[in-house]
């Protein structure tokens, strides 16, 4: 898996698609966190991306090699 992102944040991690991606990444040990407006198994940060500040957004994605949106 050369070149693959090791720490990934998933937006919409409580939804059907985002939740599936987050679950797979967690199984592979690559999930850094999940962001959503609703709680879920892999949601580590409750955040409305449409209304959050730049600082909140940067904090939510801090340490990530990639973001799946």
GILINVEN-V595009 format. One record per residue. N is the residue number from 0. SS is DSSP state (helix for helix, strand for strand, loop for the rest). OMEGA is omega as a letter, one per 30 degrees, with the letter a starting at -180 (none if undefined). D_FIRST is the distance of its C-alpha to the first C-alpha in whole Angstrom. Layout:
BEGIN
N&SS&OMEGA&D_FIRST / N&SS&OMEGA&D_FIRST
END
This chain:
BEGIN
0&loop&a&0 / 1&loop&l&4 / 2&loop&a&6 / 3&loop&l&6 / 4&loop&a&9 / 5&loop&a&10 / 6&loop&a&13 / 7&strand&l&14 / 8&strand&a&18 / 9&strand&l&19 / 10&strand&a&23 / 11&loop&a&25 / 12&loop&l&23 / 13&loop&a&26 / 14&loop&a&27 / 15&helix&a&26 / 16&helix&a&23 / 17&helix&l&21 / 18&helix&l&22 / 19&helix&l&20 / 20&helix&a&17 / 21&helix&l&18 / 22&helix&a&18 / 23&helix&l&15 / 24&helix&l&13 / 25&helix&l&16 / 26&helix&a&15 / 27&loop&a&11 / 28&loop&a&13 / 29&loop&a&12 / 30&strand&l&15 / 31&strand&l&17 / 32&strand&l&20 / 33&strand&a&22 / 34&strand&l&25 / 35&strand&l&28 / 36&loop&l&31 / 37&loop&l&32 / 38&loop&l&31 / 39&loop&a&28 / 40&loop&a&26 / 41&loop&l&23 / 42&loop&l&25 / 43&loop&a&25 / 44&strand&l&28 / 45&strand&a&30 / 46&loop&l&31 / 47&loop&a&32 / 48&loop&a&30 / 49&loop&a&33 / 50&loop&a&36 / 51&loop&l&34 / 52&loop&l&34 / 53&helix&l&32 / 54&helix&l&32 / 55&helix&l&31 / 56&helix&l&28 / 57&helix&l&27 / 58&helix&a&27 / 59&helix&a&25 / 60&loop&a&22 / 61&loop&l&23 / 62&loop&a&20 / 63&loop&l&17 / 64&loop&a&14 / 65&strand&l&15 / 66&strand&l&17 / 67&strand&a&17 / 68&loop&none&21
END
